[in-house]
């Protein structure tokens, strides 16, 4: 034991008054080593001072005030479950009404999906009908705008060109508007620089 000094955990054993076969050599070392005895006295001085400090009891609301300042991050799945639980009614009767309504909606949607699966021709017809009505609405709106702005000759040209002609004309119109906007912006920037 004479070849090394005591480690902090060995000093703690002596400080705590531990007994056992390993403590006797530590005490013998402290009696013969001035440096280890000084360390033990310093540690004993600190622990005695700590023992003499008055003990404070926190107020009853201390934990609540600390926890109010702690930011707790909830995992997304916990927040999702809690949000879903808030949507569920508290009374048994309302839960039954909600479950019945959900079952009815699910049954109607399932029956509709099965019917459409076996009647693909009807689904195709409905999609084509919606697309046709949408195309007619676009053409009618475009013809109303052309009639108001350019007259009947523009409408006749549009009818002759069809939907592809309308799309090309719209693309040209958007391109012209974009070019005019960029040109005006460039002129404004040049004018601003000339003034400065």
Secondary structure, 3 states (H helix, E strand, C coil): CCCCCCCHHHHHHHHHCCCCCCHHHHHHHHHHCHHHHHHHHHHHHHHHHHHHCCCCCCCCCHHHHHHHCCCCCCCHHHHHHHHHHHHCCCCHHHHHHHHHHHHHHHHHHHHHHHHHHHCHHHHHHHHHHHHHHHHHHHHHHHHHHHHHHCCHHHHHHHHHHHHHHHHHHHHHHHHHHHHHHHHHHHHHHHHHHHHC
